Amino acid sequence: MLAACTSFSDVDFFRPVSNSADLQLESQPPGAEAKTSLGPSCRTPCMLPITGYADLTVTFTLDGYEPQTVSIEAIKTNARTDLKLSPNPARAELRAIPPPEKPKPPPKKKPRVAAKPATAAPPSSSTPFPPPR
């Protein structure tokens, strides 16, 4: 019976269970907007409080870079477990968007040269008319 009493005196038993955790957000390059599927957002590097046991996603966006989305798992192993997030910190390596290709100039056309006017043929000795008499 004494052993049972000692387990109730365990400090963790009386500690309230937390259903929130701080999610650390990082990006390379820094300064990206990190927006969670739950709504809150911040500029990296930053930290957001996450409440509840639902999985979520974080989308990192930065002008000139392709957006990247990272899935975050909310972990609760038993009734006495605080919320844990994995991965934490959540990191994104943003790739620069390549500049658009320059349009190719239209192919150069050869200048058109006006056709030379036909030259008159020299008078010929044969004509369709009989010679005068």
GIBEL-V899949 format. One record per residue. N is the residue number from 1. RES is the residue in three letters. PHI is phi in degrees with one decimal (999 if undefined). PSI is psi in whole degrees, 0 to 359 (* if undefined). NEAR is the number of other C-alpha atoms within 8 Angstrom. Layout:
n res phi psi near
N RES PHI PSI NEAR
N RES PHI PSI NEAR
This chain:
n res phi psi near
1 MET 999 326 4
2 LEU -65.7 325 5
3 ALA -63.3 322 6
4 ALA -65.1 323 7
5 CYS -66.7 324 8
6 THR -68.7 329 8
7 SER -70.6 332 7
8 PHE -75.9 341 7
9 SER -86.2 0 7
10 ASP -61.0 127 8
11 VAL -60.4 319 6
12 ASP -62.1 332 5
13 PHE -65.0 324 8
14 PHE -89.2 351 6
15 ARG -73.1 133 6
16 PRO -66.9 145 5
17 VAL -79.8 134 7
18 SER -99.8 129 8
19 ASN -104.0 30 9
20 SER -135.7 154 10
21 ALA -150.2 154 11
22 ASP -90.6 126 8
23 LEU -100.9 117 12
24 GLN -84.1 131 11
25 LEU -122.2 129 14
26 GLU -135.4 149 12
27 SER -143.3 156 14
28 GLN -123.6 113 8
29 PRO -74.2 157 7
30 PRO -69.3 165 9
31 GLY 98.7 6 9
32 ALA -77.5 150 11
33 GLU -80.8 127 12
34 ALA -110.8 112 13
35 LYS -116.2 127 11
36 THR -86.0 158 11
37 SER -70.1 349 9
38 LEU -87.2 348 5
39 GLY 123.2 310 6
40 PRO -62.1 153 8
41 SER -146.4 164 9
42 CYS -161.0 171 10
43 ARG -97.9 132 10
44 THR -74.7 149 12
45 PRO -76.5 140 10
46 CYS -158.0 179 9
47 MET -139.0 137 9
48 LEU -123.6 137 11
49 PRO -77.4 132 8
50 ILE -115.7 130 8
51 THR -119.3 139 7
52 GLY 102.3 174 8
53 TYR -113.0 29 9
54 ALA -95.2 140 6
55 ASP -65.5 157 8
56 LEU -148.7 172 11
57 THR -125.7 156 10
58 VAL -126.3 126 12
59 THR -106.8 125 13
60 PHE -100.2 127 14
61 THR -132.9 144 11
62 LEU -154.7 133 10
63 ASP -53.8 133 4
64 GLY 87.3 1 6
65 TYR -128.6 151 10
66 GLU -72.0 135 10
67 PRO -66.3 154 9
68 GLN -137.4 137 10
69 THR -114.1 134 9
70 VAL -118.9 132 10
71 SER -86.6 136 8
72 ILE -119.6 130 12
73 GLU -99.7 130 10
74 ALA -91.1 123 13
75 ILE -114.2 130 9
76 LYS -138.5 111 10
77 THR -84.7 332 5
78 ASN -157.8 181 5
79 ALA -64.4 337 5
80 ARG -102.2 19 5
81 THR -103.9 134 9
82 ASP -69.5 164 9
83 LEU -70.1 131 13
84 LYS -124.0 143 8
85 LEU -115.3 138 11
86 SER -137.1 126 10
87 PRO -78.3 152 7
88 ASN -148.3 108 8
89 PRO -78.4 153 9
90 ALA -92.2 128 12
91 ARG -122.5 148 9
92 ALA -133.9 133 11
93 GLU -102.9 104 8
94 LEU -84.7 136 12
95 ARG -99.9 135 6
96 ALA -65.8 142 7
97 ILE -78.6 126 7
98 PRO -65.7 147 4
99 PRO -65.2 150 4
100 PRO -64.8 148 4
101 GLU -67.4 142 4
102 LYS -70.5 138 4
103 PRO -65.2 140 4
104 LYS -75.7 139 4
105 PRO -67.2 149 4
106 PRO -62.3 149 4
107 PRO -62.1 144 4
108 LYS -74.3 133 4
109 LYS -93.6 147 4
110 LYS -68.5 137 4
111 PRO -64.2 140 4
112 ARG -82.1 130 4
113 VAL -101.4 132 4
114 ALA -63.4 141 4
115 ALA -66.4 142 4
116 LYS -70.5 139 4
117 PRO -64.6 146 4
118 ALA -66.7 136 4
119 THR -87.3 148 4
120 ALA -70.3 139 4
121 ALA -73.5 144 4
122 PRO -63.5 148 4
123 PRO -58.7 136 4
124 SER -104.0 157 5
125 SER -74.6 341 4
126 SER -99.4 125 4
127 THR -122.9 161 6
128 PRO -73.5 351 4
129 PHE -101.5 145 4
130 PRO -66.3 151 5
131 PRO -62.9 149 4
132 PRO -66.1 150 3
133 ARG -113.1 * 2
